[in-house]
Amino acid sequence: MNDKDRLVPPGRPEENLDPQDWEATRALGHRMLDDMLDYMKTVADRPAWQEVPEEVVENLREPLPLEPADETLVYEQFQRDVLPYPLGNIHPRFWAWVIGTGTPMGVLSELLAATMNPNMGGGVHAPRLVEEQVLEWMREIFGFPESSSGLLVSGGSMANLVGLAVARHTRAGFDVRKQGLHGWPRRLTVYGSRGMHSSVQKALELMGMGSDGLRMVDTRPDHSIDVEALKRMLQEDRAAGMQPVCIVANAGTVNTGAVDDMDALADICEDQDLWFHVDGAFGAWAAIVPERAGQMRGMNRADSLAFDLHKWLYMPIEIGCVLVRDRKQHLDTFSLTPAYLEQAVRGVAAGGNWFSDYGLQLSRNFRALKAWMSLKTYGLEKYRRLVRQNMDQAVYLGKLVETHPTLQLMAPVSLNIVVFRYLAEGLDGEATDELNKEILLRIQERGIAVPSGTRVNDRYVIRVAHVNHRTRYADMDLLVNSVLEVGREILGPGFQIQS
Ligand SMILES: *Cc1c(COP(=O)(O)O)cnc(C)c1O
């Protein structure tokens, strides 16, 4: 008889990936948890950022591990080579790009989510109800109807892609899923201000609409979209044979936090039968602060709204969300059910549409749990206070900048972003740019604080984008004092700027 026909297991020992000694792993797990809570508790005592030393870079280049290693030793290497060199975004003085802070509750819920490890593509299980509940809360917060649909995604980029895909599918005027863009005689175009996030362009490139399909509209002095210029462009583009399908509004541009007049954009969309997508990656959350809700007027008229929970709701990266007003249009864009995903009326494969019918991903993680646990633990009222606190602190920083004659505020503080620069007598534009780059680098490299840099009105500026629940007013004082000090230091004896 052939070996493979024999109905007995081979003699090899059977293996799995569970611990051989659960007690040892339990002890290690407790130690990790204690260490991580201490790490978070003491974060303010460490530098906001530090360079990874050459020796550590070397340590992190190793041959592929073929044989098992002791789990405790692996953890100890993490402690030695990884943990001390973070990006810095859990530190109270990190304000670079727009990166959230995370929370201890977020950490713990990631542990629980990974333990259950459900696949949130579909199926019948309680985690699915948790995601549905979170989406329901998001609809309520942003004033979307109960009949609307939504999806938790990796972040704002994916949320924009999903929203724009529904826009294209719904407004193309032909079956774009079936025929692609082949043979369609007119270029489909999408409109938004010059302050739009790059993820919108990437989405259009990916969807075959091309970066030429993205029509950038000039902005007003406050960096919001020039609505009249948009109207003219729509008219000219139509006359030139293009087919406008969508307007993208910014509820907080990434560069300066400028907010477009969303009511005006929604009106245009209504009049001209265009899809209204709002990129509210961080800014959408200003709507939960009553005295700021006016700035977000019109946002709830969006056909699709993209926003993050890992920026301004401080949840661990990754979690973003897209809401789509018309569930059917959302499903029509993405739903596809091969035989191996067919649904049953009973059992684990029942339960109506799957989350995979609303987006690109089939296998999806249980990111809903951190949202569910965080919202329940802190409550919306606490988030309201924190989002307000961040905006108040940004206004405070803006005022500090304005009171110093050597500092210049480079855009109005609309939400939570402050852009400014150091001025020095006798320096031209280029030299001032170089000076500010050097100030920023020194402040980062010394671990004092981590703002980032950008260009506003074609000048280099220091940018604070504030979605940090650990920041105190005193941290803003410290930043301003450090910028002044470092500026003076650079301009001191022996000063030389290379442009
Ligand atoms: C951050 C950001 C995005 C992208 O979101 P990710 O979560 O980083 O993918 C899109 N739009 C704006 C305005 C942003 O600030």
The ligand as an SDF file (V2000), in Angstrom:
LIG
                    3D

 15 15  0  0  0  0  0  0  0  0999 V2000
   -4.6680   63.0870    6.6070 C   0  0  0  0  0  0  0  0  0  0  0  0
   -5.5770   63.5660    5.5650 C   0  0  0  0  0  0  0  0  0  0  0  0
   -6.0240   62.6920    4.5610 C   0  0  0  0  0  0  0  0  0  0  0  0
   -5.5410   61.2710    4.4720 C   0  0  0  0  0  0  0  0  0  0  0  0
   -5.9510   60.5360    5.5850 O   0  0  0  0  0  0  0  0  0  0  0  0
   -5.1080   59.2610    6.0750 P   0  0  0  0  0  0  0  0  0  0  0  0
   -5.8220   58.8530    7.2920 O   0  0  0  0  0  0  0  0  0  0  0  0
   -3.7100   59.7420    6.3350 O   0  0  0  0  0  0  0  0  0  0  0  0
   -5.1540   58.2570    4.9760 O   0  0  0  0  0  0  0  0  0  0  0  0
   -6.9340   63.1770    3.6430 C   0  0  0  0  0  0  0  0  0  0  0  0
   -7.3590   64.4540    3.6970 N   0  0  0  0  0  0  0  0  0  0  0  0
   -6.9400   65.3190    4.6340 C   0  0  0  0  0  0  0  0  0  0  0  0
   -7.4780   66.7180    4.6380 C   0  0  0  0  0  0  0  0  0  0  0  0
   -6.0320   64.9080    5.6050 C   0  0  0  0  0  0  0  0  0  0  0  0
   -5.6180   65.7630    6.5520 O   0  0  0  0  0  0  0  0  0  0  0  0
  1  2  1  0
  2  3  1  0
  2 14  2  0
  3  4  1  0
  3 10  2  0
  4  5  1  0
  5  6  1  0
  6  7  2  0
  6  8  1  0
  6  9  1  0
 10 11  1  0
 11 12  2  0
 12 13  1  0
 12 14  1  0
 14 15  1  0
M  END
$$$$
